[in-house]
Amino acid sequence: MRPSLPPPLLSGLLASLALLPLARAADWQTPDSIRAAAIQALGAHPARAEATLAAHVRLAACGQPLQAVASGPRTALVRCPDVPGWKLYVPVQAHREADVVVLRGPARPGQPLTADQLAVQRRDVPLGKPLPPADPAALVGRIPARPLADGSVVGEDDLALGPPLRRGDPVVLVSRVGGIEVRMAGRALGAAAPGRVVAAENVESRRVVRGRLTAPGVVEVLQ
């Protein structure tokens, strides 16, 4: 015959077991409180931001208010000031609304943008990144560095640093040796986009060199 517990003791044991999950849950810092602290540290609106926590993260409940600071454009450092405490880097993906320039139609690389191709719309843009241009007039004549689709937001990363170089264009050859800079007249022997390497001929010596197009009409000779 199995021994039985007195009813009062049995009732107390059952009540303790029922409260055990609650006690364990109270030992951990709630993920929502960590996310909220991270979002606030970046100055983002809670409705337009999302902080990411790994599912396995379990941190001791903090007896003091959490402290959080922005550790990067899209990362916050959240810490518990208890002794001992803890700290955690939390990625935050946030967006904001801003007026930006968008394309009314597709744009091809190498062809200057026209006023008819550009419009201003209010769009969501990621927090922590530079805002795209908002003035269409500032982009007229700029050259796409790659194909851009209809409706695309036009950012500086989408545009070439200057006009492309064509074969036969006059260039300035810049050579730097031992801290001394020498500039010579040259002629492009091929086409090149800004930042790319191109062959060019020294007009006086007829020597052919290779250099990088670093500015409109300027080729820096590769040593």
CYANA upper distance limits for C-alpha pairs under 8 A (distance plus 0.5 A):
  5 LEU  CA      9 LEU  CA      6.90
  5 LEU  CA     10 LEU  CA      6.32
  6 PRO  CA     10 LEU  CA      6.66
  7 PRO  CA     11 SER  CA      6.58
  8 PRO  CA     12 GLY  CA      6.81
  9 LEU  CA     13 LEU  CA      6.73
 10 LEU  CA     14 LEU  CA      6.75
 11 SER  CA     15 ALA  CA      6.72
 12 GLY  CA     16 SER  CA      6.73
 13 LEU  CA     17 LEU  CA      6.77
 14 LEU  CA     18 ALA  CA      6.69
 15 ALA  CA     19 LEU  CA      6.89
 16 SER  CA     20 LEU  CA      6.71
 17 LEU  CA     21 PRO  CA      8.36
 19 LEU  CA     23 ALA  CA      6.77
 20 LEU  CA     24 ARG  CA      6.74
 21 PRO  CA     25 ALA  CA      6.62
 22 LEU  CA     26 ALA  CA      6.69
 23 ALA  CA     27 ASP  CA      7.10
 24 ARG  CA     28 TRP  CA      7.86
 26 ALA  CA     61 ALA  CA      7.51
 27 ASP  CA     60 ALA  CA      6.37
 27 ASP  CA     61 ALA  CA      5.86
 28 TRP  CA     58 ARG  CA      6.73
 28 TRP  CA     59 LEU  CA      5.95
 28 TRP  CA     60 ALA  CA      5.07
 28 TRP  CA     61 ALA  CA      4.96
 29 GLN  CA     33 SER  CA      7.83
 29 GLN  CA     34 ILE  CA      8.10
 29 GLN  CA     58 ARG  CA      7.73
 29 GLN  CA     59 LEU  CA      6.05
 29 GLN  CA     60 ALA  CA      6.02
 29 GLN  CA     61 ALA  CA      4.49
 29 GLN  CA     62 CYS  CA      6.94
 30 THR  CA     34 ILE  CA      7.30
 30 THR  CA     61 ALA  CA      8.03
 31 PRO  CA     35 ARG  CA      6.70
 31 PRO  CA     53 LEU  CA      7.88
 32 ASP  CA     36 ALA  CA      6.54
 33 SER  CA     37 ALA  CA      6.73
 34 ILE  CA     38 ALA  CA      6.81
 34 ILE  CA     66 LEU  CA      8.21
 34 ILE  CA     78 VAL  CA      7.46
 35 ARG  CA     39 ILE  CA      6.73
 35 ARG  CA     50 GLU  CA      8.26
 35 ARG  CA     51 ALA  CA      5.75
 35 ARG  CA     52 THR  CA      7.80
 35 ARG  CA     53 LEU  CA      8.10
 35 ARG  CA     90 VAL  CA      8.17
 36 ALA  CA     40 GLN  CA      6.63
 36 ALA  CA     46 PRO  CA      7.95
 36 ALA  CA     51 ALA  CA      8.32
 37 ALA  CA     41 ALA  CA      6.68
 37 ALA  CA     66 LEU  CA      7.45
 37 ALA  CA     67 GLN  CA      7.75
 37 ALA  CA     68 ALA  CA      6.45
 37 ALA  CA     78 VAL  CA      7.34
 38 ALA  CA     42 LEU  CA      7.22
 38 ALA  CA     51 ALA  CA      7.34
 38 ALA  CA     68 ALA  CA      6.63
 38 ALA  CA     69 VAL  CA      7.99
 38 ALA  CA     70 ALA  CA      8.26
 38 ALA  CA     75 THR  CA      8.27
 38 ALA  CA     76 ALA  CA      5.71
 38 ALA  CA     77 LEU  CA      7.51
 38 ALA  CA     78 VAL  CA      6.78
 38 ALA  CA     90 VAL  CA      6.95
 38 ALA  CA     92 VAL  CA      7.64
 39 ILE  CA     43 GLY  CA      7.05
 39 ILE  CA     44 ALA  CA      6.19
 39 ILE  CA     45 HIS  CA      7.94
 39 ILE  CA     46 PRO  CA      7.08
 39 ILE  CA     49 ALA  CA      7.29
 39 ILE  CA     50 GLU  CA      7.90
 39 ILE  CA     51 ALA  CA      7.06
 39 ILE  CA     76 ALA  CA      8.14
 39 ILE  CA     92 VAL  CA      7.11
 40 GLN  CA     44 ALA  CA      6.58
 40 GLN  CA     45 HIS  CA      8.15
 40 GLN  CA     46 PRO  CA      8.17
 40 GLN  CA     68 ALA  CA      8.47
 41 ALA  CA     68 ALA  CA      6.09
 41 ALA  CA     69 VAL  CA      5.51
 41 ALA  CA     70 ALA  CA      5.94
 41 ALA  CA     76 ALA  CA      6.93
 42 LEU  CA     69 VAL  CA      7.85
 42 LEU  CA     70 ALA  CA      5.99
 42 LEU  CA     73 PRO  CA      8.12
 42 LEU  CA     74 ARG  CA      8.08
 42 LEU  CA     75 THR  CA      8.31
 42 LEU  CA     76 ALA  CA      7.34
 44 ALA  CA     48 ARG  CA      7.62
 44 ALA  CA     49 ALA  CA      6.83
 44 ALA  CA     94 ALA  CA      6.90
 44 ALA  CA     95 HIS  CA      8.25
 44 ALA  CA    127 LEU  CA      8.31
 45 HIS  CA     49 ALA  CA      6.73
 45 HIS  CA     94 ALA  CA      8.39
 46 PRO  CA     50 GLU  CA      8.02
 48 ARG  CA     94 ALA  CA      6.34
 48 ARG  CA     95 HIS  CA      6.13
 48 ARG  CA     96 ARG  CA      7.55
 49 ALA  CA     92 VAL  CA      7.33
 49 ALA  CA     93 GLN  CA      6.11
 49 ALA  CA     94 ALA  CA      4.49
 49 ALA  CA     95 HIS  CA      6.77
 50 GLU  CA     92 VAL  CA      6.14
 50 GLU  CA     93 GLN  CA      5.72
 50 GLU  CA     94 ALA  CA      6.74
 51 ALA  CA     90 VAL  CA      7.08
 51 ALA  CA     91 PRO  CA      6.28
 51 ALA  CA     92 VAL  CA      4.79
 51 ALA  CA     93 GLN  CA      6.82
 52 THR  CA     90 VAL  CA      6.89
 52 THR  CA     91 PRO  CA      6.16
 52 THR  CA     92 VAL  CA      6.86
 53 LEU  CA     57 VAL  CA      7.52
 53 LEU  CA     90 VAL  CA      7.25
 53 LEU  CA     91 PRO  CA      8.35
 59 LEU  CA     86 TRP  CA      8.05
 62 CYS  CA     66 LEU  CA      7.67
 62 CYS  CA     80 CYS  CA      6.31
 62 CYS  CA     81 PRO  CA      8.20
 62 CYS  CA     82 ASP  CA      7.02
 62 CYS  CA     85 GLY  CA      8.06
 63 GLY  CA     82 ASP  CA      7.11
 64 GLN  CA     80 CYS  CA      7.61
 64 GLN  CA     81 PRO  CA      7.23
 64 GLN  CA     82 ASP  CA      7.21
 65 PRO  CA     80 CYS  CA      7.88
 65 PRO  CA     81 PRO  CA      8.43
 66 LEU  CA     78 VAL  CA      7.37
 66 LEU  CA     79 ARG  CA      6.49
 66 LEU  CA     80 CYS  CA      5.73
 66 LEU  CA     81 PRO  CA      7.61
 67 GLN  CA     78 VAL  CA      6.27
 67 GLN  CA     79 ARG  CA      5.82
 67 GLN  CA     80 CYS  CA      6.86
 67 GLN  CA     81 PRO  CA      7.72
 68 ALA  CA     76 ALA  CA      7.05
 68 ALA  CA     77 LEU  CA      5.91
 68 ALA  CA     78 VAL  CA      4.75
 68 ALA  CA     79 ARG  CA      6.68
 69 VAL  CA     76 ALA  CA      6.11
 69 VAL  CA     77 LEU  CA      5.92
 69 VAL  CA     78 VAL  CA      7.25
 70 ALA  CA     74 ARG  CA      8.34
 70 ALA  CA     75 THR  CA      6.62
 70 ALA  CA     76 ALA  CA      4.84
 70 ALA  CA     77 LEU  CA      6.71
 71 SER  CA     75 THR  CA      6.03
 71 SER  CA     76 ALA  CA      5.55
 71 SER  CA     77 LEU  CA      6.35
 72 GLY  CA     76 ALA  CA      7.24
 73 PRO  CA    127 LEU  CA      7.91
 73 PRO  CA    128 GLY  CA      4.90
 73 PRO  CA    129 LYS  CA      7.90
 74 ARG  CA     91 PRO  CA      6.44
 74 ARG  CA     92 VAL  CA      5.72
 74 ARG  CA     93 GLN  CA      6.90
 74 ARG  CA     94 ALA  CA      8.26
 74 ARG  CA    127 LEU  CA      7.92
 74 ARG  CA    128 GLY  CA      6.51
 75 THR  CA     89 TYR  CA      7.13
 75 THR  CA     90 VAL  CA      6.11
 75 THR  CA     91 PRO  CA      5.00
 75 THR  CA     92 VAL  CA      6.13
 76 ALA  CA     89 TYR  CA      6.18
 76 ALA  CA     90 VAL  CA      5.74
 76 ALA  CA     91 PRO  CA      7.01
 76 ALA  CA     92 VAL  CA      7.72
 77 LEU  CA     87 LYS  CA      7.36
 77 LEU  CA     88 LEU  CA      6.23
 77 LEU  CA     89 TYR  CA      5.02
 77 LEU  CA     90 VAL  CA      6.77
 78 VAL  CA     87 LYS  CA      6.06
 78 VAL  CA     88 LEU  CA      5.73
 78 VAL  CA     89 TYR  CA      6.74
 78 VAL  CA     90 VAL  CA      7.62
 79 ARG  CA     85 GLY  CA      7.84
 79 ARG  CA     86 TRP  CA      6.09
 79 ARG  CA     87 LYS  CA      4.46
 79 ARG  CA     88 LEU  CA      6.71
 80 CYS  CA     85 GLY  CA      5.59
 80 CYS  CA     86 TRP  CA      5.78
 80 CYS  CA     87 LYS  CA      6.74
 81 PRO  CA     85 GLY  CA      6.08
 81 PRO  CA     86 TRP  CA      7.95
 82 ASP  CA     86 TRP  CA      8.30
 93 GLN  CA    126 PRO  CA      7.92
 93 GLN  CA    127 LEU  CA      7.93
 94 ALA  CA    126 PRO  CA      6.34
 94 ALA  CA    127 LEU  CA      5.70
 95 HIS  CA    124 ASP  CA      6.42
 95 HIS  CA    125 VAL  CA      5.87
 95 HIS  CA    126 PRO  CA      4.88
 95 HIS  CA    127 LEU  CA      5.52
 96 ARG  CA    124 ASP  CA      5.90
 96 ARG  CA    125 VAL  CA      5.94
 96 ARG  CA    126 PRO  CA      6.88
 96 ARG  CA    127 LEU  CA      6.71
 97 GLU  CA    122 ARG  CA      6.91
 97 GLU  CA    123 ARG  CA      5.96
 97 GLU  CA    124 ASP  CA      5.09
 97 GLU  CA    125 VAL  CA      6.64
 98 ALA  CA    122 ARG  CA      5.85
 98 ALA  CA    123 ARG  CA      6.22
 98 ALA  CA    124 ASP  CA      7.10
 98 ALA  CA    125 VAL  CA      7.40
 98 ALA  CA    131 LEU  CA      8.41
 99 ASP  CA    120 VAL  CA      6.83
 99 ASP  CA    121 GLN  CA      5.99
 99 ASP  CA    122 ARG  CA      4.83
 99 ASP  CA    123 ARG  CA      6.91
 99 ASP  CA    134 ALA  CA      6.27
100 VAL  CA    120 VAL  CA      6.01
100 VAL  CA    121 GLN  CA      6.15
100 VAL  CA    122 ARG  CA      6.69
100 VAL  CA    123 ARG  CA      7.30
100 VAL  CA    131 LEU  CA      8.47
100 VAL  CA    132 PRO  CA      6.51
100 VAL  CA    133 PRO  CA      6.36
100 VAL  CA    134 ALA  CA      4.86
100 VAL  CA    135 ASP  CA      8.09
100 VAL  CA    153 VAL  CA      7.26
100 VAL  CA    154 VAL  CA      8.23
101 VAL  CA    118 LEU  CA      6.94
101 VAL  CA    119 ALA  CA      6.08
101 VAL  CA    120 VAL  CA      5.12
101 VAL  CA    121 GLN  CA      6.98
101 VAL  CA    132 PRO  CA      7.86
101 VAL  CA    133 PRO  CA      6.62
101 VAL  CA    134 ALA  CA      5.73
101 VAL  CA    135 ASP  CA      7.17
101 VAL  CA    136 PRO  CA      6.53
101 VAL  CA    153 VAL  CA      6.40
101 VAL  CA    154 VAL  CA      6.33
102 VAL  CA    118 LEU  CA      6.34
102 VAL  CA    119 ALA  CA      5.93
102 VAL  CA    120 VAL  CA      6.53
102 VAL  CA    121 GLN  CA      7.22
102 VAL  CA    151 GLY  CA      6.06
102 VAL  CA    152 SER  CA      5.86
102 VAL  CA    153 VAL  CA      4.89
102 VAL  CA    154 VAL  CA      6.14
103 LEU  CA    107 ALA  CA      8.19
103 LEU  CA    117 GLN  CA      6.11
103 LEU  CA    118 LEU  CA      5.46
103 LEU  CA    119 ALA  CA      6.85
103 LEU  CA    149 ALA  CA      7.99
103 LEU  CA    150 ASP  CA      5.98
103 LEU  CA    151 GLY  CA      5.34
103 LEU  CA    152 SER  CA      6.04
103 LEU  CA    153 VAL  CA      7.22
103 LEU  CA    154 VAL  CA      7.59
104 ARG  CA    116 ASP  CA      8.13
104 ARG  CA    117 GLN  CA      5.52
104 ARG  CA    118 LEU  CA      6.24
104 ARG  CA    119 ALA  CA      7.05
104 ARG  CA    150 ASP  CA      6.23
104 ARG  CA    151 GLY  CA      6.39
105 GLY  CA    117 GLN  CA      6.63
105 GLY  CA    149 ALA  CA      7.33
105 GLY  CA    150 ASP  CA      4.68
105 GLY  CA    151 GLY  CA      7.22
106 PRO  CA    147 PRO  CA      7.96
106 PRO  CA    148 LEU  CA      6.11
106 PRO  CA    149 ALA  CA      5.05
106 PRO  CA    150 ASP  CA      4.96
106 PRO  CA    151 GLY  CA      8.37
107 ALA  CA    111 GLN  CA      8.07
107 ALA  CA    113 LEU  CA      7.96
107 ALA  CA    144 PRO  CA      7.65
107 ALA  CA    147 PRO  CA      6.39
107 ALA  CA    148 LEU  CA      5.61
107 ALA  CA    149 ALA  CA      7.12
107 ALA  CA    150 ASP  CA      8.08
108 ARG  CA    144 PRO  CA      7.13
108 ARG  CA    146 ARG  CA      7.26
108 ARG  CA    147 PRO  CA      5.36
108 ARG  CA    148 LEU  CA      7.12
109 PRO  CA    143 ILE  CA      7.12
109 PRO  CA    144 PRO  CA      5.19
109 PRO  CA    145 ALA  CA      5.68
109 PRO  CA    146 ARG  CA      5.25
109 PRO  CA    147 PRO  CA      5.90
109 PRO  CA    148 LEU  CA      8.46
110 GLY  CA    143 ILE  CA      6.12
110 GLY  CA    144 PRO  CA      6.60
110 GLY  CA    145 ALA  CA      7.27
110 GLY  CA    163 PRO  CA      8.24
110 GLY  CA    164 PRO  CA      7.35
111 GLN  CA    143 ILE  CA      6.21
111 GLN  CA    144 PRO  CA      7.42
112 PRO  CA    140 VAL  CA      7.76
112 PRO  CA    141 GLY  CA      5.18
112 PRO  CA    142 ARG  CA      5.77
112 PRO  CA    143 ILE  CA      5.00
112 PRO  CA    144 PRO  CA      7.64
113 LEU  CA    117 GLN  CA      7.16
113 LEU  CA    118 LEU  CA      8.40
113 LEU  CA    139 LEU  CA      7.47
113 LEU  CA    140 VAL  CA      5.74
113 LEU  CA    141 GLY  CA      5.52
113 LEU  CA    142 ARG  CA      6.14
113 LEU  CA    143 ILE  CA      6.66
113 LEU  CA    144 PRO  CA      8.08
114 THR  CA    118 LEU  CA      7.59
114 THR  CA    140 VAL  CA      5.70
114 THR  CA    141 GLY  CA      6.76
115 ALA  CA    136 PRO  CA      7.48
115 ALA  CA    137 ALA  CA      7.56
115 ALA  CA    140 VAL  CA      6.29
118 LEU  CA    136 PRO  CA      6.51
119 ALA  CA    136 PRO  CA      7.15
120 VAL  CA    134 ALA  CA      7.36
120 VAL  CA    135 ASP  CA      8.18
120 VAL  CA    136 PRO  CA      7.74
125 VAL  CA    131 LEU  CA      7.89
132 PRO  CA    153 VAL  CA      8.04
132 PRO  CA    154 VAL  CA      7.20
132 PRO  CA    155 GLY  CA      5.34
132 PRO  CA    156 GLU  CA      7.42
133 PRO  CA    138 ALA  CA      8.38
133 PRO  CA    154 VAL  CA      7.73
133 PRO  CA    155 GLY  CA      6.91
133 PRO  CA    156 GLU  CA      8.09
135 ASP  CA    139 LEU  CA      7.79
136 PRO  CA    140 VAL  CA      7.07
142 ARG  CA    159 LEU  CA      7.23
142 ARG  CA    160 ALA  CA      7.87
142 ARG  CA    162 GLY  CA      8.03
142 ARG  CA    163 PRO  CA      8.38
143 ILE  CA    159 LEU  CA      6.11
143 ILE  CA    160 ALA  CA      6.12
143 ILE  CA    162 GLY  CA      7.76
143 ILE  CA    163 PRO  CA      7.21
144 PRO  CA    148 LEU  CA      7.97
144 PRO  CA    158 ASP  CA      6.35
144 PRO  CA    159 LEU  CA      4.85
144 PRO  CA    160 ALA  CA      6.29
145 ALA  CA    158 ASP  CA      6.22
145 ALA  CA    159 LEU  CA      5.39
145 ALA  CA    160 ALA  CA      5.29
146 ARG  CA    158 ASP  CA      7.24
146 ARG  CA    159 LEU  CA      8.21
148 LEU  CA    152 SER  CA      7.02
148 LEU  CA    158 ASP  CA      8.46
154 VAL  CA    158 ASP  CA      6.91
155 GLY  CA    159 LEU  CA      7.59
160 ALA  CA    193 ALA  CA      8.03
160 ALA  CA    194 PRO  CA      6.90
161 LEU  CA    194 PRO  CA      6.35
161 LEU  CA    195 GLY  CA      8.41
161 LEU  CA    215 ALA  CA      7.95
162 GLY  CA    194 PRO  CA      6.60
162 GLY  CA    215 ALA  CA      7.24
162 GLY  CA    216 PRO  CA      6.16
163 PRO  CA    193 ALA  CA      7.84
163 PRO  CA    194 PRO  CA      7.63
163 PRO  CA    216 PRO  CA      6.86
164 PRO  CA    191 ALA  CA      7.74
164 PRO  CA    192 ALA  CA      6.33
164 PRO  CA    193 ALA  CA      5.05
164 PRO  CA    194 PRO  CA      6.61
164 PRO  CA    216 PRO  CA      8.35
165 LEU  CA    169 ASP  CA      7.24
165 LEU  CA    188 ALA  CA      8.04
165 LEU  CA    190 GLY  CA      8.24
165 LEU  CA    191 ALA  CA      5.67
165 LEU  CA    192 ALA  CA      5.52
165 LEU  CA    193 ALA  CA      6.68
165 LEU  CA    194 PRO  CA      8.15
165 LEU  CA    216 PRO  CA      8.35
165 LEU  CA    217 GLY  CA      7.73
166 ARG  CA    188 ALA  CA      7.45
166 ARG  CA    190 GLY  CA      6.64
166 ARG  CA    191 ALA  CA      4.77
166 ARG  CA    192 ALA  CA      7.19
167 ARG  CA    187 ARG  CA      8.45
167 ARG  CA    188 ALA  CA      5.74
167 ARG  CA    189 LEU  CA      5.59
167 ARG  CA    190 GLY  CA      4.71
167 ARG  CA    191 ALA  CA      5.60
168 GLY  CA    187 ARG  CA      6.23
168 GLY  CA    188 ALA  CA      5.56
168 GLY  CA    189 LEU  CA      6.51
168 GLY  CA    190 GLY  CA      7.76
169 ASP  CA    187 ARG  CA      6.26
169 ASP  CA    188 ALA  CA      5.88
169 ASP  CA    217 GLY  CA      8.41
170 PRO  CA    185 ALA  CA      7.95
170 PRO  CA    186 GLY  CA      6.40
170 PRO  CA    187 ARG  CA      5.07
170 PRO  CA    188 ALA  CA      6.84
170 PRO  CA    217 GLY  CA      7.45
171 VAL  CA    185 ALA  CA      6.76
171 VAL  CA    186 GLY  CA      5.51
171 VAL  CA    187 ARG  CA      5.94
171 VAL  CA    188 ALA  CA      7.03
171 VAL  CA    217 GLY  CA      5.19
171 VAL  CA    218 VAL  CA      6.10
171 VAL  CA    219 VAL  CA      7.12
172 VAL  CA    183 ARG  CA      6.95
172 VAL  CA    184 MET  CA      6.26
172 VAL  CA    185 ALA  CA      5.51
172 VAL  CA    186 GLY  CA      6.17
172 VAL  CA    217 GLY  CA      6.70
172 VAL  CA    218 VAL  CA      5.39
172 VAL  CA    219 VAL  CA      6.55
173 LEU  CA    183 ARG  CA      6.03
173 LEU  CA    184 MET  CA      5.52
173 LEU  CA    185 ALA  CA      6.53
173 LEU  CA    186 GLY  CA      6.40
173 LEU  CA    202 ASN  CA      8.04
173 LEU  CA    218 VAL  CA      6.79
173 LEU  CA    219 VAL  CA      5.56
173 LEU  CA    220 GLU  CA      6.43
173 LEU  CA    221 VAL  CA      6.96
174 VAL  CA    181 GLU  CA      7.35
174 VAL  CA    182 VAL  CA      6.29
174 VAL  CA    183 ARG  CA      5.17
174 VAL  CA    184 MET  CA      7.12
174 VAL  CA    218 VAL  CA      7.71
174 VAL  CA    219 VAL  CA      6.65
174 VAL  CA    220 GLU  CA      5.22
174 VAL  CA    221 VAL  CA      6.35
175 SER  CA    181 GLU  CA      6.19
175 SER  CA    182 VAL  CA      5.67
175 SER  CA    183 ARG  CA      6.96
175 SER  CA    220 GLU  CA      6.71
175 SER  CA    221 VAL  CA      5.82
175 SER  CA    222 LEU  CA      8.34
176 ARG  CA    180 ILE  CA      5.97
176 ARG  CA    181 GLU  CA      4.94
176 ARG  CA    182 VAL  CA      6.84
176 ARG  CA    221 VAL  CA      8.43
177 VAL  CA    181 GLU  CA      7.14
184 MET  CA    202 ASN  CA      7.50
184 MET  CA    203 VAL  CA      8.50
185 ALA  CA    202 ASN  CA      6.71
185 ALA  CA    203 VAL  CA      6.32
185 ALA  CA    204 GLU  CA      8.06
186 GLY  CA    200 ALA  CA      6.87
186 GLY  CA    201 GLU  CA      5.82
186 GLY  CA    202 ASN  CA      4.97
186 GLY  CA    203 VAL  CA      5.46
187 ARG  CA    200 ALA  CA      5.93
187 ARG  CA    201 GLU  CA      5.70
187 ARG  CA    202 ASN  CA      7.20
187 ARG  CA    203 VAL  CA      7.15
188 ALA  CA    198 VAL  CA      7.82
188 ALA  CA    199 ALA  CA      6.84
188 ALA  CA    200 ALA  CA      4.90
188 ALA  CA    201 GLU  CA      7.00
189 LEU  CA    198 VAL  CA      7.86
189 LEU  CA    199 ALA  CA      5.92
189 LEU  CA    200 ALA  CA      5.55
189 LEU  CA    201 GLU  CA      7.31
190 GLY  CA    198 VAL  CA      6.81
190 GLY  CA    199 ALA  CA      6.84
190 GLY  CA    200 ALA  CA      8.05
191 ALA  CA    198 VAL  CA      7.52
192 ALA  CA    196 ARG  CA      6.39
192 ALA  CA    197 VAL  CA      7.35
192 ALA  CA    198 VAL  CA      6.51
192 ALA  CA    213 LEU  CA      7.87
193 ALA  CA    213 LEU  CA      7.82
194 PRO  CA    213 LEU  CA      5.80
194 PRO  CA    214 THR  CA      6.78
194 PRO  CA    215 ALA  CA      7.38
194 PRO  CA    216 PRO  CA      8.10
195 GLY  CA    212 ARG  CA      6.51
195 GLY  CA    213 LEU  CA      5.63
195 GLY  CA    214 THR  CA      6.04
196 ARG  CA    212 ARG  CA      6.01
196 ARG  CA    213 LEU  CA      6.32
197 VAL  CA    210 ARG  CA      7.25
197 VAL  CA    211 GLY  CA      5.91
197 VAL  CA    212 ARG  CA      4.79
197 VAL  CA    213 LEU  CA      6.86
198 VAL  CA    210 ARG  CA      6.20
198 VAL  CA    211 GLY  CA      6.13
198 VAL  CA    212 ARG  CA      6.68
198 VAL  CA    213 LEU  CA      7.65
199 ALA  CA    208 VAL  CA      7.29
199 ALA  CA    209 VAL  CA      6.24
199 ALA  CA    210 ARG  CA      4.95
199 ALA  CA    211 GLY  CA      6.93
200 ALA  CA    208 VAL  CA      6.15
200 ALA  CA    209 VAL  CA      6.00
200 ALA  CA    210 ARG  CA      6.66
200 ALA  CA    211 GLY  CA      7.87
201 GLU  CA    206 ARG  CA      6.23
201 GLU  CA    207 ARG  CA      6.08
201 GLU  CA    208 VAL  CA      4.87
201 GLU  CA    209 VAL  CA      6.74
202 ASN  CA    206 ARG  CA      5.46
202 ASN  CA    207 ARG  CA      5.74
202 ASN  CA    208 VAL  CA      6.81
202 ASN  CA    209 VAL  CA      8.09
203 VAL  CA    207 ARG  CA      8.32
209 VAL  CA    221 VAL  CA      7.28
209 VAL  CA    222 LEU  CA      8.35
210 ARG  CA    221 VAL  CA      6.39
210 ARG  CA    222 LEU  CA      6.49
211 GLY  CA    219 VAL  CA      5.94
211 GLY  CA    220 GLU  CA      5.50
211 GLY  CA    221 VAL  CA      4.50
211 GLY  CA    222 LEU  CA      5.43
212 ARG  CA    219 VAL  CA      5.72
212 ARG  CA    220 GLU  CA      5.67
212 ARG  CA    221 VAL  CA      7.06
212 ARG  CA    222 LEU  CA      7.59
213 LEU  CA    217 GLY  CA      7.79
213 LEU  CA    218 VAL  CA      6.30
213 LEU  CA    219 VAL  CA      5.02
213 LEU  CA    220 GLU  CA      6.98
214 THR  CA    218 VAL  CA      6.47
214 THR  CA    219 VAL  CA      6.56
214 THR  CA    220 GLU  CA      7.06
215 ALA  CA    219 VAL  CA      7.87
